[in-house]
Structure formats: C-alpha cells, structure tokens
Amino acid sequence: MSRKRTGGKRRNPPGLGLRVGLSFLAITLLSILMVVLVFGLFLARRNARDLERQKEELLGQARAMAVELENLIRLEGARDERARLSLDRVAVFLTATGRLLRAMPVLADAEGNVMEPRARLEPRLPLKFTLPGEALVETDPRITELETEKLGRVAVAGVPMRRREGGFHALYLIKRIVDFNGDLNRGLFLYLGVACAVALALSLGLGLLLRRRITRPVEELTGAAREIAHGRLDRRVEAGGDREMVELSEAFNYMLGRLQESMELQRDFVANVSHELRTPLTSIEGFSLALQEGVARDEEKKRRYLRIITDESRRLMRILNDLLTLSRLDAGEFSLNPSPVDPREMLSALQERFAPAAQDKGLVLMTETSPGLHSVLADRDRLEQVLINLLDNAIKYSGPGGTVTVSVKRGEAGRVVFEVSDTGPGIPPEDLPRIFDRFFRVERSRSQQHGGSGLGLAICKQLVEAMGGAISAESQPGRGTVFRVELPA
C-alpha cells in the first residue's frame, strides 16, 4: 500500500520588493476607486441640479419652435388658402429642428396621436405613437417625464397650438434623459479615465522605484551577512537612502564592529589562556622529569623542586577557578545571595586577615570608616572576594615602608563606597582604561615577579556589576592607586 507524502518542497514566500510593489499598487487602485466613487456621486448631484434647468430650457425651445411652426403654417396658408397644407414641409422643418436641438419634435392631434413626422423621417418613432394622457396639453405649456419602450425615460415638453389648421392640436418636443448631459458626462468620464490611467502608470513607476529603493539596501545587507558568515568580518555596508535605512546600516556596521572586536578578544583570550596554562604546566613537567631522572640528588634540591611543582599546581588551579568563574558570569549562571552586610565588621575582618602579610612586607595597613553608615545589601562572600582581590594586589605591588588603606564611606544617592588605596608604583595613564580587561597586565615583568593571571580585576568588575554597583580606578604613576567600589545601600 502506498503512503502519501505529508511533506513537500517548502514554497518561498514572496519577496519584500514584490509585497511592497503589490501593496503600493493596491493602495493606488483603492484610491482611484474612491476617487471614481466620489466623482460619480458629485456628477449625479450635478446632473440632478442641471436636469431641472435643462428641462426648462427644453420647454422654452418647444415654445419658440411652436411659434415658428405657426408662422410656417400661416405662410403656407397665405400662398394658397384652398390648397391642402404641405405636410412634407412641416415634416422637414420638424426633422431639421429636432436634429439641431438633439430632440424629437412631434405634432399630435387632440387625442395625442402623432401626425408628423412619420417613421420615414424619424425611424425611432412608430407609425402610430400615442402619448399618455398626462403628457397631453390643453391650454398651457408644460413638461413631464415618461417611460417609453424604445426610447427609455424621456422628458416631454408640450405646447398647445393656437392655430388648429390641418388638425394639429399641440407640439411635443421629446428628449431622452440621458441626452441632457450625455456629451458633458462622456467628456468628463473620458478625462477621468485618462487621469486614472496616468495615475495608475505613475503608481506603477513609483512602485518600482520604491521597490528598488527599499530592496537594494536590504539585498546589500543580505549579501554582507552572507560574507560575514564566511568569515569576512571587515565587511561594511554603505549607509545611504532613507533615515530608517541609514540607521539600520549604521546599526549593522556597529554590530559588525562589535562582532569583530569580540572575535579578536576571543582569539586573544584563547591565546592568553593557552600561554597562562602552558607556563605552569611546563614548570610542573620539567621539574617532575628532573625528579624522575634523578637530576636532584640532595634533599634540599628535591624539596625546592617539589615546592615549585606545588606552587605551579596552585597557580594552575587558580587560573582554572578564575576561568570557571568568568564562564559562569558570562553565561548568567552565577547566583547571588544578597543579605545585609555591615561595612565596619567586614573591614575589621579584612584588617585582621591581611595584617600579617602587610607586616611581613613592612607595610602599614589602615582602615577608615565614616560615621552613620548603614548596612549594604550585597552577597557577602562575593563582596569579600572583590575586596580581598583588591587588597592582595595593593599589598603585592606596594614596596616596603608603604601604606595600604581600606576605607568605607557614604556616597551620593545613599550609596556605600569602598576604597582600597596604596602607595605603589601606580598605573600609566594609557593603561588605566584597560586594567579591567581579561588577561591585561600593566607590565609582564611585574606580573611574572608577583604572579597572577590578569583575570582578578575582570572578575571583580563583573561581580560588582552583578550586585548592581560599579568599580573604578584612579592612579598617579609613582604615587599609588585607588580602587573604588560603589554599591547601592
């Protein structure tokens, strides 16, 4: 039994340019339709107003025609009163005048039967054409509208004849309703059609131009994205066009710059990690081989080699722990446990912890607290980790006879400010903006002398920011450095 395939080739949706063009065309067609509707309503109202005026004009034309017809009948009778009235002359007059007025004049008897013209001169009229009673006139001229079978709806202007020679009773001037404004309406609709066609052509041209204007930057961005996917991070997009496209291009270029910077930092990070891991591993491997091969024969040298191996192992462990901490911070998996922390109590514990190290190096360790301090809401362990790192650096880089000070005071907007200052060699101004970057060290010789991986200050910065605070540094070469940690109270 065959099984129907439920999947198939996915159809690509229409492109942005096509959708923009179709939308623009649809809006144009809708606008044209609305214009036509409004124009039609306006024309209908104008025709309704003009119809009454033109019906009065038709009645006036019928009166004038009746006078001329009476004069014609009188002249024919004056030539030969005994002669029978020439109906052909009357028919020709009626036909010629009707064509001039674009109407159909007829002469009818008292019963409304059409007497002239006959069908041979006016084929649209039947051989016997009887007007309804409401169209007949007796004494006064009047005009009315009728619905006929062959002519449709017509306006009939009736004028009684003062002379009844020949049996004529009244003159009726008949004109179709559609002929009143027919020429004008046809002209207006012709102009409207031409205008709509021009508007449609212009809209198509503008739609194509708009499509090109919109899709060209998008296609350029798409091409740039493909090149970036293949490793061309130096690709940039020309910012041009409308304001929105300029902003999009600038944002795209800014994203590329940040991406390129991030990739460079990542490459530097991998290189630095490799170097930092290689150094202790090389020492451990070298001294381990020396012990295995019996290079160190006396006990003192063996103990020194083992001490180096132990120190390098601890250094390697610190680097791995720092990397793990940074990785967890970057991934947002580092949890904080905020609680009220007494700043004075923390400074007292730090002084007690670092007093022996400062004394061994010949430094003076001081603590300063401002009165009226309140507790700060922070993760005690992480705050202590930050301050321990700063104090360790201050003691490490300060020479004998120097002073290291840890202070806490009230800052602006109720913030609590911790400061760790030293009298060490300081940091050059060109290096100060980068001291919180990963693996950045002011002087490699100084770092190799004192140890460290260049990750401590980067960890401090991310921990402080995770607690809602900020960390900064000020330094004067030869006079010392001050690190400042601000936390919300």
RAMOQUI-V123857 format. One line per field, one symbol per residue. psi: psi as a letter, one per 40 degrees, with the letter a starting at -180 (. if undefined). A space follows every 50 residues. Layout:
BEGIN
psi=???
END
This chain:
BEGIN
psi=hihhhdiahhhhiiiddddddddddddddddddddddddddddddddddd dddddddddddddddddddddddddddddgdeihhhdddddddddddddd efihhihiadeehhdiiidddgeehidhhhiideeiiddiiiiihihidd eahihhhhhihdheieeidihhhhhideedfddddddddddddddddddd dddddddddddddddddddddddddddddeegeehihhhiaidddddddd ddddddddddddddddddddddddddddddddddddddddddefdhdidd ddddddddddddddddddddddddddddddefehiigiihhhdddddddd dddeddddddefihhiihiiifiiihhihdddddddddddddddddehii eahhhhihihaifeihhhhhiifaeahideedeeeeihehhdhdddddde aieeedddddddddddeeaiiiiiihheeaihhhhhih.
END
